[in-house]
Every structure is written in structure tokens, then in C-alpha cells.
Amino acid sequence: MPAHWTEAHHIQPWSHGGTTSTDNGILLCSHHHHLIHQNEWTIQIPDRLPWFIPPPHLDPHQQPQRNHYWTLC
């Protein structure tokens, strides 16, 4: 989706010492941005690509997931 339709999300919250930088941010649509906050998902970027970790009530093993919609062939 176009960037102007997204919201910036701090991976490490600004209120907990997270920086406002591209290394600590991700663009999410409003729907998914709210889901991240409401359902306690976490995001990690170990390889400069975002991995989404579901909360234990959705996945007891908390397997990291990727969005492969935009994956290059």
C-alpha cells in the first residue's frame, strides 16, 4: 500500500527509550497498527526484514511470521 496510507510504528516504544529512526520503525496500515497494540504482537527486525511474533494466546510457540505478499520471485 502507498506509504501515505500507513502509520509509523516504533518497534521499541519511544516511551521506553526507543529511537525515532528507520532501524526502529515500520510502516503499518491503520488496522494492523491497532492490532499490534491491542493484541500484544511484537515485531523484530534481525535481518532488516520485519518478523511478526504473535502473542501466546494466539500461538503458544510464538513462531515468528513474515508477510510474503511483497516477496520478490
N, C-alpha and C positions, 0 to 999 in steps of 0.2 A: 504494500500500500504506500502511497506517497507520504513522504516524511511530514508534510503539513497536516496529515490526518492522524498523526501519532502523538503520544505523550512521552516525555523523557522520564525514565525511572532510574533512581540511584540504586545500584546493586547493594552497596554498603550504605545504609541510610546516612544522609547528610547530618541528621541529628545525633548519630553515633560516630561521628568522625569521618564519614565517607567524603571523598572529594567530589567536586563537580568537574568531571573530566570524562573523556571518551573511554578511558580504561575502566571507569566505574559506572558507566551508563549504558542503557539500552533503550531503544525506541519501541514502544508497545502501543497497540490500538487501545482506546479507552476501555473497552470491555475486558481485555486481558490484563491491562494495568490494574483495574479494580479487583480482578480475580487473584492476582498475585498478592495484593494486600489483604484481601478478605479471607483467603484460604490458606495462608501461610506457606505459599510456594517460595522457594529460594532459587536464585539464579547464580551460576558460576560461569566464569569465562576463563578456563585454564589454557585454551589454545586459540584465543582471540575469537572464538565462536561461542555463542551462548548455549548453555545446558540448563534445562529447567528441571528442578528437583521437586517432586510432589510432596505434600505433607504426609505423615504416616497414616492418617485416616483414609487417604486415597490409595496409597501404595506403601504397605508396611516395610518394603525393602528400599524404598526411596531411590529407585533406579533413575539416574539422570536421563532426560529425554531431549531430543533435538527436534526442531521444526524443519522438516526436509522439503517443504513446499518450494523453497527457492534454491535448493541444492543444484549445482551445475552438473550436467551429464558428463 
